[in-house]
Amino acid sequence: MSFVITTDHPCLPGHFPGRPLVPGVVLLDRVIAALEARHVLPGPVRLPQVKFLQPLLPGETARVELEGAAPRWRFRVLRGDVLLATGEVATGAP
């Protein structure tokens, strides 16, 4: 699933003045949206492992790649071939 966070997104003011960066929580929201577009998630999700490697700037195109099956998936967020974030999403009890 590809996405772009536009320059007028409400998360950007103050993050950071003069050099806006897309907050990690917005990337994670797109990861969950990509997962929900493919699967019915049984209850709340956990993110037991997340690593942010590179920033995403407003207006840049990124994509979410998912692999795995319930109750645990691995994800990657990429800008072209550049890895921005990686981690796991899990459902059910820890």
Protein Blocks (a to p, Z undefined) as FASTA:
>chain_A
ZZdddfkbfklgopaghiacddfklmmmmmmmmmmmmpccehjdddfbccdfbdcdehia
cddddedddfbdcddddehjacfbgcdddedjZZ
